[in-house]
Amino acid sequence: MTLVEPVVGGLVPPEPVGGPVGDPATAQVERPVLVQLRGPRDGGSGAERPAAPRAPGPGVDLEIAIPAYNEALRLPETLRRTVDFLRDQPWSSRVVVVDNGSSDGTADVVRAFRAATDEAATDTAVPVELVGCARPGKGAAVRRALLRSRARFVGFFDADLATPVETLCTVMGHLEAGAVAVVGSRYAPGARLVQHQPTTRRLGGAAFRAVSRSVVPGVHDTQCGFKFFDRAALVPALVSCRTTGFAFDVELLRHLQNAGAEILEVPVAWSHADGSSFSPLRDGVSAFRAVLQFQRVAAGRVS
């Protein structure tokens, strides 16, 4: 395991949506962890390519997907903070919200935000697009958005902004320096948990990390919802993914490692936010089953 110094900017402590912004100086992190693992390319993709979606907009440097299931309350502030930040950066960006079958008006919120920003459009405007995904699951939503992108760099983060959007300064520095996969980590050296999860979620997360280690060795945190990639290197791994739920992150990182990719973990200042659509019983059990299946495949017991 190789340690690499951060290259750009610092991280600021995240805020719950609608909460106060903290002092950026208090959230400096120490060192991202570079996991260098090489192995044979995974041979059995078997995944069907999705039907061609509507053509995306012109290429940009960075395209961010935000999977959203019933996120009407959080999205206005998340989109405002994201667009305000991206507008001041030296790279061009686009934000794509993937409505994953919401029933609370999530799509209407995005349309209203886009209409308001279109009226005030300037040369530095950051486009916001809305994409639908009828197939349920975070993995399905993320996969749909990233496969349609034309951007040089692509990635996703959660609608609650548990990892602050300012982390992109560090992420983009590593990507532009040649990194293939840069993922946020709550457990790599230098990370901070600003606001902890409830006890049951913490215990479940610890068990999930223990199971995931044999599938994605060396990665401290597969589930932090803040992951970015070089698109050209990502697409083969993304096409091979079959998982549609919360184990999607594990499978995606596994395919990247099997292809010889380097995974760079950036320690983050992370805050738990209430109101997640994640169900420990429904989604947690399903994710555990998927990762156990990945274990069996990795051990060569299942073709």
N, C-alpha and C positions, 0 to 999 in steps of 0.2 A: 504494500500500500504506500503510495507516494503522496506527500503533502505538497500542495501548491499554494502560494500566497494569493490572496484576493487581488484582482487587477484593476477594478474600477469602483470608485465610490464606496459608500458604506450602506448599511441597512438601517432603516428606522423602525422603531417598534410599531407593530400594527395596532390598529384601533378597531374596536367593534364598530360596525356600520352605524354611523351617526354619532360616534363618540369623539372625544378630543384626540388630536394628533399629539403624540409624545415627542420628547426631545430626541432628535436623531443621534445625538452624541451618546445616548445611553444604550444604543442597540448595535454597536459595532461588534462584529463577529471576528473570530480569529483566523481560521484557516480552512478552506475547502479541502475535501479529501478526494483524491483521484484514485478510482478503482480501475486498475489495468488488468483485465482478464481476457485471455484469448483462447478460443477453442474452435472446434469444427462448426461450420455453419449448420444451423438447424435444417434438417432435410424435409420435414413434413409440414408444409404450410396448410394445404387443404382448405384454406379459407376462400370463400367466394368474394369476388370483388363486387362492391355495391354498384347499383345502377348509377349511371352518370348523372350527377346532380346538375342544377343550373350552373352555368359557367361563373366562376368567381370574378371579382374585379381585377384590375391590373395588378401586376406583381408589386410587392413591397418588400422591405428588408425583413420585417417581423410581422407575423400574423398570430394573434392570440385567440384561442377558443375558450369560451366560458360555457361549460355544460350547465344547463339550468332546468331543474324540475321544480315547479311551483316556487319560483324565486322572485315573485312580483314585488315583495316588500323590500328585499335587499338590493335588487338590481339598480334602481335609480342612483343610489349613492355609490355603488361599486362602479357603475359606468362613468359617473361624473369624475370620481377620483382617478380612474384608469385613463380616461381621455385627457384630463387636465395634465397628468404626468407625461403621457406619451407625446403630447403636443410640444413639449419643451425639449424633447430628445433629438439627437443628431440623426437618428435613423427613422425611416418611414415605417408606419405601422397601420394595421387594420385590426379591428376587434370583431369577432364573429360569435354571437350568442346562439347556442344550439338549444332550441326549445324541445325538451325531451318528453313531449306528451303532457305538458302542464295543463291544469284545469283552473288556475287562479288568475288568468290574464297576463301571464309572463310575456307572451308575444306582444300584447297591446302595450305593455310598458316599454318594450324595446322599440316598437314603432313610434311611440310618442317621443322617446328620447331622441331617436334618429331624426324625426321631423323637426324637433326644436334645434338640434345641432345643424341640420341642413339650412335652416333659416339664417343661422349666424355663421355660415361657412366662410372660412378664410383659406389662405394658401397653406396654413399649418393645420388644417382640419384633419382629424383622425376618423376615417370612415367606420361606421358601426353597421354590421350586417346581421340579419336574422335568418337562421337556417332551421328547418324543422327536421326532427328525427323521430319517426313513429316507433322505431324499435326501442324498447325500454332499456335503460342501463347507462351508467356513466361511460363505460367503455364504448358502447355503440355510438353515443353522442360525440365523444372525442374523436373516434376513428372517422366518423363521417366528415367532421370539420377539417381534420388534418389531411385527409386524402384528397380533398378538393382544392387545397391551397396551392398557390403558385409562388409563395414567398420563399426567400432564401432560408429563413429560420422560422420555425413554427413551434407552438407549444400550447399549454393550457394551464389555467389556474381556476380555483373554486370561486363560486359567486360570493362567498362570504369574505373574501380577501383576508383569510386567516394568516397568510403570508403577505406582507405588504408589497404593493406593486413596485415600490422603489427598489426591491431586490433585483429587478430587471437590469439595473445598471451593472451589477456584478455579473449577472448571467450573460448579457450581451457582450461584455468584455471578453469572457471566456469563449463564447461562440465565434466572435470575430477573430480571436487568436487561433482558431482551429479546432476547438472542442466539438465533439459530435453530440454528446448528451450532457446537459447540465440540469441537475435536479435538486430541488430544495430538500433539506434534511433537518428534522427536529432533534436528531440524536447524534449527528456527527460532532466531533470536537469543535467547540465554539458556538454551538447553537444555544438558543434561549427559549424556554417556554414562558411566555409572558402571562398567559392565562391558561391554566391546566384544564384538561378534560375532566368530566365526572369520573369517579373511581371505577365504575364498571367499564367505561370506555377505555380507561388506561390499562386495566387488567386484560381486556380483550385485545388491545393493541399490542401489548407485550407478548402475548401468546402468538399473535399473528406474525410478529417480527421474528420470533423464534422459529416458526415453521418456514418462513420465507427465506431464511438465511441459506438453507441448503439449495434453494432454487436460484437465488440471485446472490451468490457469495460476495461478501465484502461490502455490501450496501447496507448502511445503517437504517435507512428509512425508505421503504418502497412506496409508502402511502401518502406522503406529503403532497398535497394537490398543487404542485408548482413545478412543472417540468417543461424543458425547452430543448430543441434539437435542430441540427442541420437537416433540412428536409430531405435532401438527396440520400443521406445515410439512413434516415428514418423510414422511408417508404417501404423498403423490403420487409423490415421487421413489422411494420404496421399492417401490411397486407397479410402477414402470417398469423396475426392475432385472431383468435376465435372467441375469446371471452368478452362478454358484453357488460358484465357487472363490475363490482369494485375490485376484483382481482385482476382487472385489465392492466393496471400499472405493473404488477409482478410479471405478467406474461410478456408485456412489451419490453421491459428491461432484460428479461431472460433472453428474448430473441436478439436484442442488441449485443448482449455479452456473447452469445453463441456465434454471432457474426464477427466477433473480434473488436467490437466497439469499446471505447473507453468511456466510463461513466464518471462524471465529475459531480460530487456531492458538495453543495454550497450550504453551510450552516445558516439557519435563518432564525429570526425572532418571530415566534409563532404564537397566535392567540386562538383559543377555542371560542367559537361563536355558537350560541344556541340557535335552534331552529333548523338543524340539518335534516335532510330527507333520509339520511342513513338510518336504517333500522338494525340494531345489533342482532336481533333474532332472525329477521328475514335476510338481510344483506350480509350480516356477519357470518352466519352459518354457510351461506352459499359461497362466500369468498374463501372460507376455510376449506370447503370441499374442493374448490377449484385449485387451490394451492397444493393440497395433498395430491391431486391428480398430476400437477406439474412435477411434484417430487418423484412420483412413480415413473414418469417419463424420463426425468433426469437420471434416475437410477437404472434405466434400461429395462424396467420390468414391464413397461407397456410400450407398444410400438407406436 
